[in-house]
Structures are given as structure tokens and as C-alpha cells.
């Protein structure tokens, strides 16, 4: 008998299509590149308040929500968190459109932290809905849908501002309509039957994990037989999830090489998020939006296209990443540091724009390599946990930077000084990984040279 459930279960196409549709509309936000000009201009909030008070609230809220949301995502099986993200996107742009006071804009930052913290549900839901043989194709579809939505949103926002003279308020109302479509689509996203750690039906564990789980719950089996079935299921589920989380974390960080890739991921992402969050304030400082036409949307669209092209190209480059990977992390971190210094020290808006394009493209290229290197060496459970841990460390680092450098209750530095510090931060990452990369490359080269004479001797004896 025909039903929606049978259609979803028939293959990978329908679940992927629904998630792609949601991802497209959720990321198609023409108003996003113009948030700072809108807050400073239309909402009459000073740059100092936006920089040193409002934006830090998002960082603190994101850190507080990230770990609980990560666990809830798996426990509630993904879909409720995707629906929640769609709902909070709607409330986010409703506040931007119809609320004016500072208290409402404060609530807005907490609201947006819910949106960003629930992204993990969208990124990982597909891997619980489709067979493993379709992972690569489905991942490409999801990434393509997100990039297409973001690029179209940024480009259309720029065209509406530059050519049609549409006000920031009306661009926000258009964005509200687009994210409302995403919210409606979220109800049609199928719910996975099990998670990676909770609701463990269908999960695979190695022999040691199974034995440990059985030993851990053996005393409870007797109680299970005496009638406490539901209690036993709950105890087994939580204990199983805890054991699986622990074994996944142990596997993920047991390799020194993977640990270094994860370290770069966390450190670089913290720096990238900080630059991304405050770059509109930097642009507004170099060329105030109140007295000049801004091209934020066009720049974001170009950044996304260049970054996507770089990420695509790196997938077709043959490099021994185990030898040169850490060195490449240092090199591209140096490129990023130089680009941030260019933004900080330039008084020309076009040089500032160019620096941002270079910075974002270099990050997107290297994060693609890092993600692939980590994912290729781990099971899906381990990768999901690694993604969560690395993101948590990144947001923790970002929170420390924000609390010390940005927050008005501490240093509360101006935007130019902030970007000098962000450039210095990326320069430190570069030095760390250049040293580590040179050591790794030299060490592996020495081993290969040492192994060559022994292989010649062995072949001569034979």
C-alpha cells in the first residue's frame, strides 16, 4: 500500500531532496550581509554597542547551548532540532523586522545562538536516513544546496540594494518569507529510526565494546526478568550511549596525526568565526554605510564561490597529506594571517574586501582537507563526536577571545585593534603548524631514506 513512509524508505533521493530544499531556503538570507548597517542605521544602535555588547552575547549563548544541543540532537533523533532551527530563524527575522529596542536585539542574539547550535542536526541527519553507499553523493547535494542558497541570498540582497534601492527593512521582510518556507519544509523532513549514540538499534559496536556493555548491564538483567522492563531499557540505553561515546572519543583522538588535524580545526575555526562575526563592522569603519553604497552582499557571494571552487579543486589535487598536510596548515594559516592584517591596516574598502575573500577562501580550502582527513580515518560515530568536540573547543576559544578582547566589561577594544589581534592569532597558528609540519616532513623523509638501503640489502640477499 502506498504511503509517505514507504516513499521515504524506498531510497535516498526523497530524504536528500527534503533536506536540500530546507538547507537552500534556510541559508538563502539576502539580509544577512547587511546586518551591521541595518542595526547601526535603521535601528540607531551605535557601533560600540553592537561590537562590545550585542555580538558577544551570541558567542556566550552559543557556547552554553552547543553541548546540550549536541546530545539532544541524537537523543531526539534530529528532526525536532531541525524544526526548532526553522522556528528560531522565523523568530530571528521577525525580531529584526518588527522590534526596535536594545532589549529585543539582546534577545535576538540568544535566539540566533539557538539557530547556529542546531546546525549539527542538519549536518548529521542525512547519515541516519540513507545507506552508507550514498553518503558521498548526498553530502555533495547538501553542501551544494547550502552554498547555492547562501550565494543566491547574498547576491540578490546586493542587487536589491544597489540596483533597486530597496531598504534594509524590506530586505529583512523578504528574508523572513524565505526562512518561513524553510520552517514549513522542516515538517516534511523524515525522522531517523535511531541515532548514533542513543536509540541504538542498527548501530554497530566492536567485540570489546559489546563485551564491556554486557558486563556493565549484567546486574540489571535479573531486575529486567523480574518485571522492570522499561527501567532496564532506559538504563541500557543510557549506559550503551555512554560507552559508545567514550569508545568513539578514545578512537578519534588515539592517533597523534588526527589530534593535530583536530587542533588546527578548533583553533582556525575560532579565529574564522571571530573575523566573520565582526568583518561587517570593519567594513563599516573603513567606509561608513551611512555615507556610501555598501557591497557586502556581493563580496559574500564572491567569497562563497571562490571558497567553493578552492574546496572543489583541492579534492582533485594529489598530495601525500600525511607528509605535507601539517605544513600546508601552517602555510594557509600564514595566508589567512596576512589577509586579516590587510583588512586591519588598509584604509581602502576594496583592499579590505579583497583581504576577506582571500581569508575566507583559504579557510574553506583547508577546512575541506581537514574534514576529509579526519572523516576518512574514522567511523561515522567517531566522526560525529569529533565534529562536536572540535566545534565545542573552537567556540570555547572564541568565547575566551571575545571575553578578553571584545567585551565592554574587559578591554572592549576598537575594531581595528581587534583585527590586528585576530591577525596575530592566525600568525601564531601558522608558526605552530609550520614548525610541526617541517618536523613531520623531515622525520618521514628520514625514515624513508633509512628504509631504502635496508630494502636494497634484502633484495640482494634474495
C-alpha angles and dihedrals in degrees: 000000000000117000140150089251092057091048092053092046094049095080149317099282101081098046090045092048093052093048091046091051091050092046092050096053094038090056098037095095113149092182098056098084089052099050096113096047088048094051094043096041112028097028094040094226115150121244091241092056092047092047103039103028116021104039095047089059090064091052094050092045092048091054092049093050102039102081098040090047091049090056094041091051092063095035094052093039102246104273098083089054092050090051089048091052091051091050093050091048087058093048090045094060092037088061091046091051103041109021123076111171126094093245090060091049088051090054087047091062092053089045091053090049087062089052094052096041092055093055088094089069092056095046095049104033094084092060090061094048106049137046117268093247089069097048096101096048094044092048090053091050093050094047090046092051092050094047091045091051094046094046094047091047094050094043095046091048090054092048091049091051099040104036106022099033092227114173122245089245093059091045088056091051090052089050090049089056092050095050089046087060089051090051091053092047091052090070090063095053107109120241117237117239093229142010132230096256107009126046084030100191108134096018120129125224129182122246095263092051092049091050092048091049092049092049091047095053099035094100089054094053091077091053088048090057091049092063107275094117100144093046090050093051091051093047092047092047095052094042092046091050091049093050092046092049091050095046091046092051091047092051094044096055100031092094116075091210093054090046090057092048088051092048091055091046092055097042097043094044091053090053093043093051091050093052092044092050096050104030093096089057088051091052091047089052094051094044115009113228090219092068105028141041111261126217099195094128094050092048092050090049092051091046091053093048094046092045092048091049091050091048090049093047094051089059089064097047116099108220131152093239093182087064105032102021099094091044090053089053089057094046096050091043087056090051089050092049091052091049092052091049088051090055092047098047102035123095092192114093093210092055087048090052091048091051090054093050091052092045096049094043093051091049094048091049095051097040087056090055091045093049092049094048092051096041094048092059100044141061117251092258091053093046092051091051092045090052090052096046094045091049091048091051090047093052090045090055090045090051091052091050091047094047093050104034108026111025114102090223091064127025096333092192124194119259097258093053089047092056091048087056092047090052090050090049091055090045089057090051089050094052092047094052096039089058092044092044094051090049093049094047093047092046094050091044091052091050092051091049091048091050094051098069091047091053090050092051091048092050091048091053091050 
